[in-house]
Amino acid sequence: MAAIWAGIDAGKTHHHCVAIDEDGGRLLSRRVANDEPELLQLLADVLALGDDVTWGIDLADGGAALIIALLLNHGQRAFYISGRAIHRASEGYCGEGKTDAKDAAVIADQARIRRDLQLLEVSDEIATDLKLLTVHRSDLVADRTRTVNRLRAHLTGIFPALDRALDLTNAGPLTLLTGYQTPAALRRLGARRLETWLRNRKVRSAGQIAEVALEAAGSQHTSVPGERTAARMVHTLASQVIALNQQIAELDRHIAARFREHEHAEILASLPGLGPILGAEFLAATGGDMEAFGTPDRLAGFGGVAPAPPRDSGKISGNLRRPQRYNRRLQRVFYTSALISIRCCEESRRFYDRKRAEGKRHTQAVLALARRRVNVIWALLRDQRCYQPAPPA
Protein backbone atom coordinates (compact mmCIF):
# COMPACT_ATOMS: atom_id res chain seq x y z
CA MET A 1 0.00 0.00 0.00
CA ALA A 2 1.21 3.54 -0.80
CA ALA A 3 2.27 6.14 1.74
CA ILE A 4 -0.31 8.70 2.82
CA TRP A 5 -0.27 11.92 4.85
CA ALA A 6 -2.96 12.96 7.30
CA GLY A 7 -3.44 16.53 8.50
CA ILE A 8 -5.43 17.41 11.63
CA ASP A 9 -6.85 20.87 12.23
CA ALA A 10 -7.23 20.60 16.00
CA GLY A 11 -9.88 22.29 18.09
CA LYS A 12 -11.26 22.22 21.61
CA THR A 13 -14.35 20.10 20.94
CA HIS A 14 -13.84 18.80 17.39
CA HIS A 15 -10.97 18.06 15.00
CA HIS A 16 -11.01 17.89 11.22
CA CYS A 17 -8.80 15.32 9.52
CA VAL A 18 -7.85 15.16 5.84
CA ALA A 19 -5.75 12.34 4.35
CA ILE A 20 -3.99 12.69 0.98
CA ASP A 21 -1.90 10.41 -1.22
CA GLU A 22 1.48 10.98 -2.90
CA ASP A 23 -0.10 13.13 -5.62
CA GLY A 24 -2.06 15.28 -3.16
CA GLY A 25 -5.37 13.58 -3.94
CA ARG A 26 -7.83 13.66 -1.06
CA LEU A 27 -8.60 10.20 0.33
CA LEU A 28 -10.51 11.11 3.48
CA SER A 29 -12.07 14.22 5.00
CA ARG A 30 -13.87 13.90 8.31
CA ARG A 31 -14.88 15.99 11.30
CA VAL A 32 -14.58 14.07 14.57
CA ALA A 33 -15.35 14.88 18.18
CA ASN A 34 -12.49 15.21 20.64
CA ASP A 35 -13.41 11.91 22.31
CA GLU A 36 -11.34 8.74 22.51
CA PRO A 37 -13.79 6.34 20.76
CA GLU A 38 -14.21 8.58 17.72
CA LEU A 39 -10.50 9.34 17.56
CA LEU A 40 -9.65 5.65 17.67
CA GLN A 41 -12.11 5.00 14.85
CA LEU A 42 -10.50 7.79 12.81
CA LEU A 43 -7.07 6.30 13.46
CA ALA A 44 -8.25 2.89 12.28
CA ASP A 45 -9.85 4.31 9.12
CA VAL A 46 -6.73 6.29 8.20
CA LEU A 47 -4.45 3.31 8.81
CA ALA A 48 -6.68 1.23 6.54
CA LEU A 49 -5.80 3.57 3.65
CA GLY A 50 -2.04 2.91 3.78
CA ASP A 51 0.68 1.18 5.69
CA ASP A 52 2.94 4.25 5.96
CA VAL A 53 1.08 7.19 7.51
CA THR A 54 2.63 10.53 8.43
CA TRP A 55 0.55 12.84 10.59
CA GLY A 56 0.65 16.63 10.86
CA ILE A 57 -1.11 18.73 13.49
CA ASP A 58 -1.25 22.43 14.26
CA LEU A 59 -1.34 22.16 18.07
CA ALA A 60 1.17 20.53 20.40
CA ASP A 61 -0.88 20.56 23.61
CA GLY A 62 -4.18 21.80 24.99
CA GLY A 63 -7.13 20.49 22.99
CA ALA A 64 -4.84 18.29 20.89
CA ALA A 65 -3.26 16.50 23.86
CA LEU A 66 -5.58 13.48 23.60
CA ILE A 67 -5.14 12.86 19.86
CA ILE A 68 -1.35 13.31 20.16
CA ALA A 69 -1.22 10.80 23.03
CA LEU A 70 -3.25 8.29 20.99
CA LEU A 71 -0.99 8.70 17.96
CA LEU A 72 2.22 8.29 19.96
CA ASN A 73 0.84 5.34 21.93
CA HIS A 74 0.06 3.59 18.63
CA GLY A 75 3.56 4.18 17.27
CA GLN A 76 2.55 6.81 14.72
CA ARG A 77 4.91 9.49 13.37
CA ALA A 78 3.42 12.93 13.99
CA PHE A 79 4.83 16.39 13.22
CA TYR A 80 3.89 19.78 14.62
CA ILE A 81 3.19 22.65 12.20
CA SER A 82 2.63 26.08 13.75
CA GLY A 83 -0.49 28.07 13.05
CA ARG A 84 1.60 30.90 11.58
CA ALA A 85 3.16 28.50 9.07
CA ILE A 86 -0.28 27.13 8.11
CA HIS A 87 -1.69 30.62 7.65
CA ARG A 88 1.16 31.67 5.37
CA ALA A 89 1.18 28.42 3.43
CA SER A 90 -2.58 28.57 2.78
CA GLU A 91 -2.06 31.70 0.66
CA GLY A 92 -0.32 29.52 -1.93
CA TYR A 93 -3.35 27.27 -2.42
CA CYS A 94 -6.42 27.89 -4.57
CA GLY A 95 -9.34 29.80 -3.08
CA GLU A 96 -9.54 32.59 -0.57
CA GLY A 97 -11.94 30.83 1.79
CA LYS A 98 -10.88 29.45 5.15
CA THR A 99 -12.44 26.28 6.53
CA ASP A 100 -11.31 23.54 8.86
CA ALA A 101 -11.22 21.12 5.93
CA LYS A 102 -8.94 23.42 3.92
CA ASP A 103 -6.62 23.97 6.89
CA ALA A 104 -6.40 20.23 7.49
CA ALA A 105 -5.61 19.67 3.79
CA VAL A 106 -2.87 22.33 3.94
CA ILE A 107 -1.41 20.66 7.05
CA ALA A 108 -1.36 17.27 5.31
CA ASP A 109 0.27 18.71 2.21
CA GLN A 110 2.88 20.59 4.24
CA ALA A 111 3.70 17.38 6.10
CA ARG A 112 4.14 15.75 2.69
CA ILE A 113 6.53 18.27 1.15
CA ARG A 114 8.46 19.74 4.11
CA ARG A 115 11.46 18.15 5.79
CA ASP A 116 12.08 20.65 8.60
CA LEU A 117 9.06 20.02 10.80
CA GLN A 118 9.29 19.28 14.51
CA LEU A 119 8.70 15.64 15.39
CA LEU A 120 6.36 15.11 18.32
CA GLU A 121 7.70 12.70 20.93
CA VAL A 122 6.57 11.35 24.28
CA SER A 123 7.54 14.08 26.73
CA ASP A 124 9.15 13.56 30.10
CA GLU A 125 6.63 13.31 32.95
CA ILE A 126 8.47 15.79 35.15
CA ALA A 127 8.89 18.26 32.27
CA THR A 128 5.17 18.02 31.55
CA ASP A 129 4.33 18.70 35.20
CA LEU A 130 6.70 21.66 35.25
CA LYS A 131 5.11 23.07 32.13
CA LEU A 132 1.66 22.95 33.72
CA LEU A 133 2.94 24.42 36.98
CA THR A 134 4.92 27.25 35.39
CA VAL A 135 2.04 28.21 33.12
CA HIS A 136 -0.25 28.34 36.15
CA ARG A 137 2.31 30.45 37.96
CA SER A 138 2.46 32.90 35.05
CA ASP A 139 -1.33 33.23 35.19
CA LEU A 140 -1.23 33.94 38.93
CA VAL A 141 1.53 36.53 38.49
CA ALA A 142 -0.49 38.22 35.73
CA ASP A 143 -3.58 38.21 37.98
CA ARG A 144 -1.54 39.78 40.78
CA THR A 145 -0.23 42.49 38.47
CA ARG A 146 -3.74 43.36 37.28
CA THR A 147 -5.07 43.40 40.84
CA VAL A 148 -2.23 45.65 42.06
CA ASN A 149 -2.87 48.05 39.17
CA ARG A 150 -6.57 48.26 40.05
CA LEU A 151 -5.66 48.73 43.71
CA ARG A 152 -3.33 51.61 42.90
CA ALA A 153 -5.96 53.21 40.67
CA HIS A 154 -8.58 53.24 43.45
CA LEU A 155 -6.09 54.32 46.11
CA THR A 156 -4.82 57.18 43.94
CA GLY A 157 -8.40 58.39 43.52
CA ILE A 158 -8.97 58.84 47.27
CA PHE A 159 -5.51 59.03 48.87
CA PRO A 160 -2.73 59.81 46.32
CA ALA A 161 -0.14 60.66 48.98
CA LEU A 162 -0.40 57.18 50.52
CA ASP A 163 -0.15 55.56 47.09
CA ARG A 164 3.13 57.40 46.48
CA ALA A 165 4.49 56.54 49.91
CA LEU A 166 3.77 52.78 49.93
CA ASP A 167 5.36 50.02 47.93
CA LEU A 168 2.43 47.71 47.20
CA THR A 169 4.69 44.86 46.18
CA ASN A 170 5.53 44.29 49.88
CA ALA A 171 3.36 42.54 52.43
CA GLY A 172 3.45 45.33 55.05
CA PRO A 173 1.72 48.07 53.02
CA LEU A 174 -0.86 45.55 51.80
CA THR A 175 -1.65 44.56 55.38
CA LEU A 176 -2.06 48.24 56.26
CA LEU A 177 -4.60 48.72 53.45
CA THR A 178 -6.70 45.80 54.69
CA GLY A 179 -7.41 47.82 57.83
CA TYR A 180 -7.11 51.52 57.00
CA GLN A 181 -7.52 53.23 53.63
CA THR A 182 -8.41 56.88 54.26
CA PRO A 183 -6.39 59.76 55.78
CA ALA A 184 -9.07 60.49 58.39
CA ALA A 185 -9.03 56.89 59.66
CA LEU A 186 -5.24 56.94 59.98
CA ARG A 187 -5.21 60.27 61.85
CA ARG A 188 -7.85 59.03 64.29
CA LEU A 189 -5.80 55.92 65.04
CA GLY A 190 -2.48 57.65 65.58
CA ALA A 191 1.08 56.49 64.97
CA ARG A 192 1.53 54.47 68.18
CA ARG A 193 -1.68 52.46 67.89
CA LEU A 194 -1.11 51.92 64.17
CA GLU A 195 2.37 50.56 64.89
CA THR A 196 0.94 48.22 67.52
CA TRP A 197 -1.78 47.11 65.10
CA LEU A 198 0.84 46.29 62.46
CA ARG A 199 3.13 44.49 64.93
CA ASN A 200 0.25 42.28 66.04
CA ARG A 201 -0.06 41.16 62.42
CA LYS A 202 3.67 40.40 62.22
CA VAL A 203 4.50 43.21 59.80
CA ARG A 204 8.19 43.97 59.36
CA SER A 205 9.33 47.57 59.89
CA ALA A 206 5.97 48.37 61.47
CA GLY A 207 7.23 51.62 62.95
CA GLN A 208 8.57 52.90 59.64
CA ILE A 209 5.37 52.02 57.78
CA ALA A 210 3.25 53.69 60.45
CA GLU A 211 5.36 56.84 60.33
CA VAL A 212 5.14 57.05 56.53
CA ALA A 213 1.37 56.45 56.56
CA LEU A 214 0.72 59.13 59.22
CA GLU A 215 2.90 61.60 57.35
CA ALA A 216 0.85 61.00 54.19
CA ALA A 217 -2.40 61.32 56.18
CA GLY A 218 -1.27 64.65 57.59
CA SER A 219 -0.92 66.10 54.09
CA GLN A 220 -4.57 65.47 53.08
CA HIS A 221 -7.63 66.73 54.97
CA THR A 222 -10.12 66.68 52.11
CA SER A 223 -12.56 63.83 51.61
CA VAL A 224 -13.23 63.10 47.94
CA PRO A 225 -16.63 61.93 46.62
CA GLY A 226 -17.08 58.17 46.73
CA GLU A 227 -14.35 57.74 49.34
CA ARG A 228 -16.24 55.18 51.42
CA THR A 229 -17.00 52.91 48.44
CA ALA A 230 -13.48 53.22 47.09
CA ALA A 231 -12.05 52.39 50.53
CA ARG A 232 -14.04 49.15 50.61
CA MET A 233 -12.73 48.28 47.16
CA VAL A 234 -9.15 49.00 48.27
CA HIS A 235 -9.66 46.69 51.26
CA THR A 236 -10.99 43.91 49.00
CA LEU A 237 -8.23 44.28 46.42
CA ALA A 238 -5.48 44.36 49.06
CA SER A 239 -6.84 41.12 50.53
CA GLN A 240 -6.86 39.56 47.06
CA VAL A 241 -3.22 40.54 46.46
CA ILE A 242 -2.20 38.99 49.78
CA ALA A 243 -4.04 35.78 48.87
CA LEU A 244 -2.35 35.70 45.45
CA ASN A 245 1.05 36.19 47.07
CA GLN A 246 0.39 33.20 49.30
CA GLN A 247 -0.71 31.07 46.33
CA ILE A 248 2.38 32.02 44.34
CA ALA A 249 4.69 31.28 47.29
CA GLU A 250 3.10 27.86 47.80
CA LEU A 251 3.29 27.12 44.08
CA ASP A 252 6.96 28.14 44.02
CA ARG A 253 7.71 25.57 46.72
CA HIS A 254 5.88 22.92 44.72
CA ILE A 255 7.74 23.84 41.53
CA ALA A 256 11.11 23.78 43.30
CA ALA A 257 10.39 20.36 44.80
CA ARG A 258 9.30 18.93 41.45
CA PHE A 259 12.26 20.54 39.69
CA ARG A 260 14.74 18.87 42.04
CA GLU A 261 13.36 15.48 41.00
CA HIS A 262 14.57 15.95 37.42
CA GLU A 263 17.84 14.35 36.39
CA HIS A 264 19.23 17.68 35.11
CA ALA A 265 18.21 19.72 38.16
CA GLU A 266 21.62 19.72 39.82
CA ILE A 267 23.36 20.68 36.57
CA LEU A 268 21.01 23.57 35.82
CA ALA A 269 20.97 24.85 39.40
CA SER A 270 24.77 25.01 39.41
CA LEU A 271 24.78 27.73 36.76
CA PRO A 272 24.83 31.22 38.37
CA GLY A 273 21.53 33.04 37.96
CA LEU A 274 19.49 29.95 37.11
CA GLY A 275 17.47 29.02 40.20
CA PRO A 276 14.66 26.48 40.62
CA ILE A 277 11.94 28.63 39.03
CA LEU A 278 13.93 29.63 35.93
CA GLY A 279 15.34 26.10 35.72
CA ALA A 280 11.82 24.70 35.81
CA GLU A 281 10.75 27.06 33.03
CA PHE A 282 13.76 25.95 30.97
CA LEU A 283 12.79 22.29 31.36
CA ALA A 284 9.16 23.13 30.61
CA ALA A 285 10.13 24.85 27.34
CA THR A 286 12.73 22.34 26.15
CA GLY A 287 11.93 19.12 27.98
CA GLY A 288 15.59 18.91 28.94
CA ASP A 289 16.37 16.94 25.76
CA MET A 290 19.08 18.72 23.80
CA GLU A 291 19.05 16.07 21.06
CA ALA A 292 15.80 17.55 19.80
CA PHE A 293 17.69 20.74 18.84
CA GLY A 294 20.89 19.21 17.50
CA THR A 295 23.12 22.25 18.01
CA PRO A 296 23.36 25.11 20.52
CA ASP A 297 22.69 27.52 17.64
CA ARG A 298 19.24 26.02 17.13
CA LEU A 299 18.57 26.20 20.87
CA ALA A 300 19.58 29.88 20.86
CA GLY A 301 17.32 30.52 17.88
CA PHE A 302 14.43 28.75 19.59
CA GLY A 303 15.04 30.85 22.69
CA GLY A 304 15.17 34.16 20.82
CA VAL A 305 18.75 35.10 21.76
CA ALA A 306 20.41 34.28 18.42
CA PRO A 307 21.79 37.15 16.31
CA ALA A 308 19.21 38.97 14.24
CA PRO A 309 18.68 37.29 10.85
CA PRO A 310 19.48 39.32 7.69
CA ARG A 311 16.78 40.69 5.42
CA ASP A 312 18.73 41.65 2.32
CA SER A 313 17.29 42.29 -1.10
CA GLY A 314 19.03 43.51 -4.25
CA LYS A 315 21.47 46.27 -3.44
CA ILE A 316 20.31 46.46 0.16
CA SER A 317 22.57 44.50 2.49
CA GLY A 318 23.17 44.45 6.20
CA ASN A 319 19.46 44.90 6.90
CA LEU A 320 18.89 43.03 10.16
CA ARG A 321 15.54 42.46 11.82
CA ARG A 322 14.44 41.01 15.12
CA PRO A 323 13.42 37.34 14.86
CA GLN A 324 9.72 36.66 15.36
CA ARG A 325 9.59 32.87 15.58
CA TYR A 326 10.93 31.99 19.01
CA ASN A 327 9.73 30.85 22.43
CA ARG A 328 8.99 33.92 24.56
CA ARG A 329 9.14 32.03 27.84
CA LEU A 330 12.53 30.53 27.03
CA GLN A 331 13.85 33.94 26.01
CA ARG A 332 12.74 35.27 29.40
CA VAL A 333 14.65 32.43 31.10
CA PHE A 334 17.87 33.20 29.21
CA TYR A 335 17.60 36.98 29.59
CA THR A 336 16.58 37.02 33.27
CA SER A 337 19.21 34.48 34.31
CA ALA A 338 21.89 36.47 32.45
CA LEU A 339 20.75 39.66 34.18
CA ILE A 340 20.97 37.99 37.59
CA SER A 341 24.36 36.44 36.84
CA ILE A 342 25.86 39.90 36.23
CA ARG A 343 25.41 40.62 39.94
CA CYS A 344 26.49 37.24 41.34
CA CYS A 345 29.11 35.92 38.90
CA GLU A 346 32.46 37.58 38.20
CA GLU A 347 32.87 35.92 34.77
CA SER A 348 29.47 37.16 33.63
CA ARG A 349 30.22 40.63 34.94
CA ARG A 350 33.50 40.80 33.03
CA PHE A 351 31.81 39.66 29.81
CA TYR A 352 29.05 42.27 30.28
CA ASP A 353 31.56 45.06 30.97
CA ARG A 354 33.55 44.09 27.87
CA LYS A 355 30.45 44.31 25.67
CA ARG A 356 29.54 47.66 27.18
CA ALA A 357 33.07 48.90 26.48
CA GLU A 358 32.59 47.86 22.84
CA GLY A 359 29.71 50.34 22.59
CA LYS A 360 26.75 48.01 23.05
CA ARG A 361 23.67 49.15 24.94
CA HIS A 362 22.60 47.46 28.16
CA THR A 363 20.01 45.22 26.50
CA GLN A 364 22.41 44.23 23.73
CA ALA A 365 25.11 43.33 26.24
CA VAL A 366 22.70 41.21 28.30
CA LEU A 367 21.48 39.42 25.18
CA ALA A 368 25.09 38.73 24.14
CA LEU A 369 25.73 37.28 27.59
CA ALA A 370 22.55 35.19 27.33
CA ARG A 371 23.73 33.82 23.99
CA ARG A 372 27.08 32.86 25.50
CA ARG A 373 25.32 31.15 28.40
CA VAL A 374 23.30 29.02 25.96
CA ASN A 375 26.60 27.44 24.88
CA VAL A 376 27.48 26.84 28.53
CA ILE A 377 24.13 25.18 29.29
CA TRP A 378 24.49 23.05 26.17
CA ALA A 379 27.98 21.90 27.16
CA LEU A 380 26.95 21.13 30.74
CA LEU A 381 24.00 19.00 29.66
CA ARG A 382 26.07 17.31 26.97
CA ASP A 383 28.89 16.40 29.36
CA GLN A 384 26.56 15.76 32.32
CA ARG A 385 28.59 17.89 34.72
CA CYS A 386 27.95 20.86 36.96
CA TYR A 387 29.17 24.38 36.26
CA GLN A 388 32.69 25.36 37.29
CA PRO A 389 34.30 28.78 36.74
CA ALA A 390 37.37 27.03 35.31
CA PRO A 391 36.21 24.21 32.99
CA PRO A 392 38.05 20.89 33.30
CA ALA A 393 40.64 19.96 30.69
Stockholm file with secondary structure:
# STOCKHOLM 1.0

chainA/1-393         MAAIWAGIDAGKTHHHCVAIDEDGGRLLSRRVANDEPELLQLLADVLALGDDVTWGIDLADGGAALIIALLLNHGQRAFYISGRAIHRASEGYCGEGKTDAKDAAVIADQARIRRDLQLLEVSDEIATDLKLLTVHRSDLVADRTRTVNRLRAHLTGIFPALDRALDLTNAGPLTLLTGYQTPAALRRLGARRLETWLRNRKVRSAGQIAEVALEAAGSQHTSVPGERTAARMVHTLASQVIALNQQIAELDRHIAARFREHEHAEILASLPGLGPILGAEFLAATGGDMEAFGTPDRLAGFGGVAPAPPRDSGKISGNLRRPQRYNRRLQRVFYTSALISIRCCEESRRFYDRKRAEGKRHTQAVLALARRRVNVIWALLRDQRCYQPAPPA
#=GR chainA/1-393 SS CCEEEEEEECCSSEEEEEEECTTCCEEEEEEEESSHHHHHHHHHHHHTTCSEEEEEESCSSGGGHHHHHHHHHTTCEEEECCHHHHHHHHTTSSCSCCCHHHHHHHHHHHHHHCSCCEECCCCCHHHHHHHHHHHHHHHHHHHHHHHHHHHHHHHHHHCHHHHHHCCTTSHHHHHHHHHCCSHHHHHHHCHHHHHHHHHHTTCTTHHHHHHHHHHHHHTCCCCCTTHHHHHHHHHHHHHHHHHHHHHHHHHHHHHHHHHHTSTTHHHHHTSTTCCHHHHHHHHHHHTTCGGGTCSHHHHHHHTTCSCCCBCCBTTBCCCBCCCCSSCHHHHHHHHHHHHHHHHHCHHHHHHHHHHHHTTCCHHHHHHHHHHHHHHHHHHHHHHTCCCCSSCCC
#=GC SS_cons         CCEEEEEEECCSSEEEEEEECTTCCEEEEEEEESSHHHHHHHHHHHHTTCSEEEEEESCSSGGGHHHHHHHHHTTCEEEECCHHHHHHHHTTSSCSCCCHHHHHHHHHHHHHHCSCCEECCCCCHHHHHHHHHHHHHHHHHHHHHHHHHHHHHHHHHHCHHHHHHCCTTSHHHHHHHHHCCSHHHHHHHCHHHHHHHHHHTTCTTHHHHHHHHHHHHHTCCCCCTTHHHHHHHHHHHHHHHHHHHHHHHHHHHHHHHHHHTSTTHHHHHTSTTCCHHHHHHHHHHHTTCGGGTCSHHHHHHHTTCSCCCBCCBTTBCCCBCCCCSSCHHHHHHHHHHHHHHHHHCHHHHHHHHHHHHTTCCHHHHHHHHHHHHHHHHHHHHHHTCCCCSSCCC
//
